Amino acid sequence: MSVRVRYAPSPTGLQHIGGLRTALFNYFFARSQGGTFILRIEDTDRERYDERALQDLFETFEWLGITWDEGPGKGGPYGPYFQSERKELYQEHARLLVEQGHAYRCFCTPERLEQLRKERGKGRATGYDRHCRKLPPDEVERLLAEGRPHVIRFKVPVEGSTVFEDYLLGRVEYPNADVNPDPVLLKSDGFPTYHLANVVDDHLMRITHILRAQEWIPSTPLHVLLYRAFGWEHPVYCHLPMVLGPDGQKLSKRHGATSVQEFRRMGYLPEAVVNYVSLLGWAYDDSRELFTREELERVFTLEKLNKSPAVFDYKKLEWFNGVYIRAKTDEELFALLLPVAEETGLLPSPPTDEEKEKLRLAVPIVKERLKVLRDVKDLLWFLFHEVPEYEPALLVPKKLDPPATMRILTALKEELSGYWTRTDEENEQRMRALAERMGIKLGQLLMPLRVAVTGSTVSPPLLESIRLLGAEETLQRIDRALEKLSSLTEGE
């Protein structure tokens, strides 16, 4: 059997981590089995349809390097791949179910259904009361002749259970009494509901495996019943483990970023996102974590799925991102950082050639410190802008006082003469020697210099930063630091 799987999003919102994980698992399963990955757009909910969501889907796949074999822009033997263009197919199959006695026409008005919801909200019973299921055929014909608006509902068995085998979870049994009672298959506007369109399309597109989140399990008995009503064999079901936040609740915005677009904007690399998300509920072995997309296309198997929920760890994703950032060449990283520098205001848009060159030279000194690309703004702000205001006390190292710190900065000004003609190794040796002559630790020597130059006690490597900043600006910042320390001294 040739594997055929699909990712079938509804374009009503941005692509999020849970949906992306489903897409990746389907994609990697198809690739590893030499099968077909289909992209199908479930756009029958016209009220919530959002063109921007559709564009976000395409842009997300392009960014991640995920390609589909059949679907929008590619075509295929079972198109069209937009459900809104398959309306007549669904109508035909809904009528077939009515003719075979598996479905019926419901003429209940919106007002009656609203009243029913209110009444049932006071008790235990929920869902539709199957009122029109009992209508005599001649009454149905009369209402149709009058042109009365109606929907088509599926006849869910009122007794017994529906059983199906799930690849990951094993045998699943649902009492039919717990299945949504007689759900709508075809709406009064002629558009299908999700359940009908999903089953019809999966059958006609010859889908062999359905990999989707466990939140869809309650809908599966209904789908199985629909397959049986049509006389079709349903695909292999594999309901994937939930993705939870650190607090054990379903991952949502309250935990932080959840849309792929947000992670992209924050400066995560596609390689890191693909690698980490693919490990949410799947593991190759007990130790290996780093995989390229091409490797996952070869090694992914359903046998290595985990039943337990996966916890989305933002810190772990940061770690993956750092690994992939450091794997970039300096030139590759510069190309990634330049647009981020413009977007965040670190550089003007467009930057001058001089500003671009300074950023290029700064890449090696921030590479080890970047967790996400947007970190470049805070790390290098001092290099392209005035140092933000800081408290004078920040200049004073532990166990020293303002006068001692002024002596350190004054000595450093003299030591910096000729700094830009020497190598970093030579400058470091001279700094160590100066600290020794002054009877202080190297950290005590460099701390006030670091704060004076960058405005912070934490920065990229100091000596390389000073070289990029230049002699004039460095000395001016030391002078401003001395003025701040002088105000402290005068206050004593």
N, C-alpha and C positions, 0 to 999 in steps of 0.2 A: 504494500500500500504506500503510495507516494504521499508524503506529509503535505497538507495544505492547512495553513493557519491564517488567522486574520486579526488585525487590530481595527476595531470599529468604534471610534470615538464620536461623541455627539458634539458638534461645534457650538457649544453654548458658553464656554469659558476657556481660560488658559490651560495649557497642558501642565499637569501637576505631577508630583513625584510618584504617586500611586499609579496613575495612568501610564507614565513613562516606564515604570517597572514592568507593567503588563506588556507594553509594546516591545520592550527589549527581550523579555522572555520568549514571546512569540517569534520575534525576529531571529534570535540566536538558535532557537529550536529548529526553525525552518532551515537555517543555514547549515547547522550541524548535521541535519538529516538529508541534505540535498533536496529539500522540499521547496514550497512556494509560500512567500509571505505576501499577504493581500492587505491593502489598506482600503477600508470601506467607510464612507462617511454617512453616519446615521443622522440625517438632517430633516427628519419628518416633523420634529417639533418646531414648527415655523415661528411660533411666538417667541421662542427663546433663541432662535438661530442668530448667530453673530458672525459676520464676515471676518471680523478681526480674529476671532477664535480659530477660524479655518486657516487664516494666514499664519497665525502663531504655530499651529500644528505643522505646517509645511516648513516654516523657518526652523522649528525645533529639530525636526528630522534632518534637515540639511546641516544644521550646526553639529549634530551628533554623528553625522556620516551614516545615517540609517536610510537605506533605500528599499522600496517595495517593488515586487515583481509584477503585481497587477493592481490597478487602482487609478486614481486621478492622474492624468498626464501620461500614464503608461498604457491604459486600456487593458484588454484581456478578453478571453473567450466568454466570460460570464458577466459582462457589464450590462448596463452602466453601474458605476460604483458609488454613485450618490443615490441614497434611498429615495430622495424626492423625485428622481427620474424613473422610479420603478413602481409608481403608484398603481398602475393598471394591473401589475402582477399581483399585488397584495389584494386588490379588490377581487380578482379572479379566484384567488385561493380562499378568501373569506366566503365568497358565494359557494365555493365547493364544499366547505365545512357545513354551511347551512343546508345544502342539498342532501348531504350525507347524514344529517341529524346530529352533528357535533357542535353546532352553533345555532344561534337564533337572533332574530331581529328584535331590538328593544326600543320601544317608543316612549319610554319614560321621559318626562320633561325635566329640564334643569331644576325647576321649582320643586318637583316631587323628590328628586334626588337630594336636594338641599334639605328638605324637610326630613327625609329618611336619615340623613347624616346627623341631624340634630337629635332625632328621637333615639337613634342607636348610640349616640354619644353618652346617653344617660345610663345605658346598660352595658352588658357584656358583648352583645352581638355587634359585629362590624361588617362593613362591606355591603354589597348589593343584596337585596332580599329575593332575587330571582323572580320578581313579579311577572315579567314578560315571558319567562320560560314556559309559563302555563297558558299562554294565549292560544285559543283555538286557531287552526289554519285559516278559517274564513274571516276571522277578526283581523288577522295579519294582512290578508289580501285587501280587506276594506281600508285599513289604515294606509297601506301602500298606495291604493287607488286615490286616496285623498291627498297623497303627496306629503304625508306626515313625516317630519324629520326623524331619523332613527340611527342607531348604532348597531353593530353586530357584536354579540357577546359569545364567549366560549362556554360550553356546558362542562363545567368541572364536576366530576363524579361526586355525589354527596356521601358516599360510603367508601370504605376500603382505604388503602394506602398506595402511594406511588413510591417505587423503589428505583434507585439508580446507583451505578458504581462510579465512584470518583477515583481517578488515578492516584491521587495523593491521600484522600481521606478514607477510601474504601467504601463499604456499603452505607448508603444514606437512605433513610426511609422517612417519609412525611405522611401523616394522616391527611387524606383529602379534605377533611373538615378544616384543616389549617391552611389550605391553599386559598389564595384570593378567590372569593366566590364569584364565578362567572365574569371574569374581567372583560373589558371592551377590547376587541381585536381591530375593529375598523370604526373610526370616528364618523360623525355625521357629515364632516367635510370631505369624506372619502380617503383621508389619510390614515395609515395604520398606526396602531400603538407599537411600542417597542417590541412587545412579545411576539406579535405576528410577524413583523418585518424581520426580526432577528432570526426566527426559526426558518422562515421561507428563504431568506438570503443564504443562511448557512447551508441549507440543503442544496439550493440551486447552484451555489458556488463550490459545492463539493468539499466543504470544510471537514477535515478529518479529526482535528483536535481543537477543543475550546479551552484556552488558558485564560482565566479571568480571576478577579479578586474574590475572596470568600464571601464578600458582602452580597454576591449574586446567588448564593446557595438557596435562599428562600424562593427565588424565581425559577430555579431549575426544575422542580416538580411540575410546574405549569408548562415549561418548555417540553419536558419529556411527554406529558399528556398530549401536547400539540403534535409532536412527532408521531405518536401512536395514532392519533386521529387521522393524520394524513397517510398513515401506512408507511412511514419512513423510519429508517434506523438513525438514531441520533449519534452525533460525533462522540468521541472520547472526551469526557469532562475532566478538567484538572483545575480545581479551585485553589488559587495561590494564597499563601499566608498573608495575613493583614500586615500593613506597615503602621507601626505605632510610634508615638512620640516618646521622649524620655520618661514621661510620667505614666506610661502604660496605656494611655488613651489613644484613640485613632488620630493619626497625624493630621494636624490642621494648622491654620494660620496662627493660632495662639502659641504654637511651638516655635514660630519663626517663619522664614521663607519656605513656601511649598511649591510655588510655580517654577517651572524650568526657567522661565523668562527672568524671574528674580535672581536665581542662582547665576544665570548668565550675566546679568547686569552687575552683580556683586563681584564678578571676576573669577568665577570658577571655570576651569578648562573642561571642554567636552570630554576629553579622555578620562579625567577624574570622575566626572558625573556618571559616565557609562560604567566605569569600573566599579565605583562604590554602589550604585543603585543595583547593579547586577548581582551583588552579594547580599541583597536584602531578601533572604529566604532561600538562597542557593549557595553552595560551597563546593569547590572542586575537591578539597581535602581539608585536613585540620590545620594546615600551616600557610599555604600559598594564598596571597591576597592580591597581588598585582597582575593584571591581565590587560593586554591590548584588546581593542575591539576585534581585531582579526583572530586573536587567540580564542576569544569567547565564541566566535563563529565556528570554531573547530571543536571545542571541548564541552560545550554546554549540553547537558542531558537532563531529562526529567527525573532520572533516578536520584539525582543529587539535590533535589528540592527538599526543603525542611517543612514539616507540618506546623512548627511553632511560629508565632508572630515574629516579625522582624522589627527591631527598634532602630529608628533613624537617629544616628548619632552625628550631630553637626560637627563636633570636634574631629571625629574620624574622617568625615568628608574633607575637612580642612587639611588633615594630614595627607590624604590622598592627593589633594590639590597641590600641596607643597612638594610632594614627590615629583609630580608631573611638571611643575614649574621648574624645578632644579634640573630636570632632564632636558629642558630646552637649551639650545645654544644661546649665547648672548644675543646674537642677531635675531633669532626667532623670538626671544623674549622681548627685545626692543620693539619689534613689529607689533606684538600684542599690547605692550604698555603704552605706545604712543597714542592710540585713540582713547585709551582710558585716561591718560594724562590730560588730554584736551577736554574730555567729557567731565572730569572732576574739577577742572579749573586749575590744575597744577600748571598747565601750559595754556597760553592763549590759543585760540583757533582762528587761523592757522598759526602754528609756532614759526619762529625764525629758524633759519638753518643753524644758527649758533645754539639756540635752545634745544633743538633736536639732537645736535651733537653732544651737548652736555648730558642729556638724558641717556644717550647711547653709552657714554662713558660711565654713567652712574649704574648701569644695569648690573655689572659684576658685584658692586658693593651692597645691593639690596636683594640680590637673587636668593640668598640663604634666609632672608628674613620675611619674604613674601608668603603669606598664607593664601591670600586672594589677590588678584591683580589690582584691585582698588586700594590696597594697602600702600601703593606707591605714592599716593597723595600725601599721607602723613609722614612717610619715611623720608621723602625728598622735598617737602615743602620749604625747608630752610635753604635749599639750593637755588630756588627760583624766586623766592619772596623774602620780604623782611621777616626777621625772627619775631614770632608773637611775643607779647609782653609776658614776662615771667617775674616771679618774686626774687628780689636780690638774694634772699637767704638760700635760694636754690644753688647759688654759686659756691657756697661755703661747704667744703668737704667735712666729713665727720672728724671730730677731735681737733679741728682747726677753727680759727676765728677770722673775721673779715680782714684785719690787717695782714695776717699771714696769707690769705687768699690773694690779696692785692700784690703781695711780693711775688707769689707764684705766677700770676698773669703778667706782671712786669718782666719777670725773667723769661717767660715764654715768648713775649714779644721780641726780645733780643734773640732768642734761640731760633725763631722763625725766619730770621734774616738768612737768605740763601736756601730756605726750605724747598722752594720749587725747582731748584737746580740739582737737588739731591734725590736719591732713590728713597722709596718708602722704608727699606731696610736700614739705610743710613740714618734717616730721621728717627726711626724707632730707637736705634742705639743711642742717639744723642738725647732723646727724651729720658731714657733710662738713666743715662749718666747724669742728667740734670736733676732728676729725682734723688739720686744718690747723694749728689753734692748738697742738696737742700735738706737732706735727712728726712725725706718723706717717702711714702709708697708711690709707685707709679700711678695707681688709681687716684690718689689724692692730687697728684699733679695734673692728670688729664681731666678730672671731673669738672673743674671750673672752666677749662677750655672747651669741653664738650657743650656745657650749658651756654657759654658765651656764643659759640658758633652756631648751635642748632636750636637753642631755646628749650632743650629737654635733657633730662639725665639719661635718656635712652636714644640711641641713634645708630645709623649705619657705621661701619668702621671709621673712626675719627680721622686718622691720618689721611686716608684716601679721600674723605669728605672735604678736608681742608684743601687738598690739592685741587679738587674740582671747583671749590668755592673761589679760589684765587687769592692772591696776596692782599690786594687793596681791601676787599670786602672782609676778609678774615681779620685784618688788623683793626678795621673800623669797629667790628663787633666786639673785639677785645677791649677797645677804648670805651665803648658803651657799657660793657660789663664793669670796668674799673669805676666809671661814674656811679653806677648802681651801688657798688661796694663802698664807695666814698660816702654815700648818703647813710649807709649803715654805720660807718665809723663815726660820722658826725653826730649821729643820734645817741652814741654811747656816753 
